Amino acid sequence: MPNESTGMNPQVAHAPMTQFPVRDGQLVIGGVPLDELARQVGSTPFFAYDRGLMRQRVETLRQVLPPGIALHYAMKANPMPALVGFMASLVDGVDVASAGEMRVALEAGVAPGAVSFAGPGKREAELRQAVSAGVLVNVESAREVDLIGGIGVDLGLVPRVAVRVNPPFELKGSGMSMGGGPKPFGVDAEQVPALLASIGRAGLQFEGFQIFAGSSCLRADAICAAQRQSLELVERLAANAPGPVRVLNLGGGFGIPYFPGDRPLELAPIADNLAQLQRRASVSLPGAVLVLELGRYLVGEAGIYVTRVIDRKVSREHVFLVVDGGMHHHLAASGNFGQVVRKNYPVAIGNRMDGIPQERVSVVGPLCTPLDLLADRVVLPAAGPGDLVVIYQSGAYGASASPQAFLGHPACLELMV
Ligand SMILES: *Cc1c(COP(=O)(O)O)cnc(C)c1O
């Protein structure tokens, strides 16, 4: 059967988007039909995030994963303060990538002890804020250890640190590789013993390790392999640690299906693998908690981007739906956020969900650049001005990862439903 949105064969179709129900032809978000939601918001475009779906995702992970695995939210995926506050009520910790994110997490009520701070270029002022708040700093260089040591003396505090390791392996099949080979992230595994010694000399409170090998992976076997290799590496490194390993942050890397041919990640093999690793760690690293830090997997599928058709243009037989949103709000859907080959996100006409897909169209934004392409030659129900185009899988790396000032259009709205 050809696929609705691509017209292609099922092997290269989008995975079905079933997370939002349909009622009377309207996509329903958080119980609210899309046309009603658009009226309530008052203007388009907007991102809408469904609280129920985010809660469900965390509950599913809690049910499937072995007990005792800590779940953290990596808030760079979606730093909207209300969403961070909501996620913080569901997970065991929040990982931040700047002092700005740290402030949002702390203001959302996250306990400082449950916040960890990673990033390759932490400024001294950021480290000072983190140490004085009591946040765990994942150190990524000898410079950071020296600075933190001095800050601890200045403030009369014992800073809490973990070591972010650049492993000698990478997460296979990941959309974005974050480890293996030369990387600006973390400290090369070979250099970690020397760094651990300087952490001991500086009198810092050593708490453990973080290894983040890659992002956006849909292959359970690859995630299991990276997690196993991470534990093996930490077992070796722990021999030189100035204290017991309390935290082993295995990173995340769990992907969601964005593109034709992508299939959802299977959690069961990952859960089995983690149970094995946990048993092993209970002997090799007694007392250590295994942590997963997930961004897009927790929030990506719970969000949609909604943009209204302004104009319908036919250019040499090709139909363009020109919408009021675009790459300035949703760079990733336009294919310009780390994609090598541009592929379409799943899209729908959210107020014509019962319509028969019958027309091949391109959905383009209002910017004066051919990069402002939200969907390239997709088959959709006939649509025109006033209709609402929905881009699925938009809860992560949307608004905050987009050049909103480009061309001076209004900033987009974000809301939780
Ligand atoms: C970006 C990032 C994450 C989250 O990645 P996702 O692909 O959104 O899950 C987790 N940990 C660190 C250190 C990161 O930089």
Ligand as a Chemical Component Dictionary entry (heavy atoms), coordinates in Angstrom:
data_LIG
# 
_chem_comp.id                   LIG 
_chem_comp.type                 NON-POLYMER 
_chem_comp.pdbx_formal_charge   0 
_chem_comp.three_letter_code    LIG 
# 
loop_
_chem_comp_atom.comp_id 
_chem_comp_atom.atom_id 
_chem_comp_atom.alt_atom_id 
_chem_comp_atom.type_symbol 
_chem_comp_atom.charge 
_chem_comp_atom.model_Cartn_x 
_chem_comp_atom.model_Cartn_y 
_chem_comp_atom.model_Cartn_z 
_chem_comp_atom.pdbx_ordinal 
LIG C1 C1 C 0 22.377 16.863 23.679 1  
LIG C2 C2 C 0 22.764 16.019 24.796 2  
LIG C3 C3 C 0 21.881 15.050 25.269 3  
LIG C4 C4 C 0 20.524 14.803 24.674 4  
LIG O1 O1 O 0 20.559 14.267 23.390 5  
LIG P1 P1 P 0 19.194 13.784 22.725 6  
LIG O2 O2 O 0 19.574 13.326 21.375 7  
LIG O3 O3 O 0 18.254 14.930 22.712 8  
LIG O4 O4 O 0 18.660 12.685 23.579 9  
LIG C5 C5 C 0 22.272 14.299 26.355 10 
LIG N1 N1 N 0 23.482 14.487 26.936 11 
LIG C6 C6 C 0 24.367 15.411 26.498 12 
LIG C7 C7 C 0 25.666 15.550 27.182 13 
LIG C8 C8 C 0 24.044 16.200 25.420 14 
LIG O5 O5 O 0 24.921 17.093 24.980 15 
# 
loop_
_chem_comp_bond.comp_id 
_chem_comp_bond.atom_id_1 
_chem_comp_bond.atom_id_2 
_chem_comp_bond.value_order 
_chem_comp_bond.pdbx_ordinal 
LIG C1 C2 SING 1  
LIG C2 C3 SING 2  
LIG C2 C8 DOUB 3  
LIG C3 C4 SING 4  
LIG C3 C5 DOUB 5  
LIG C4 O1 SING 6  
LIG O1 P1 SING 7  
LIG P1 O2 DOUB 8  
LIG P1 O3 SING 9  
LIG P1 O4 SING 10 
LIG C5 N1 SING 11 
LIG N1 C6 DOUB 12 
LIG C6 C7 SING 13 
LIG C6 C8 SING 14 
LIG C8 O5 SING 15 
# 
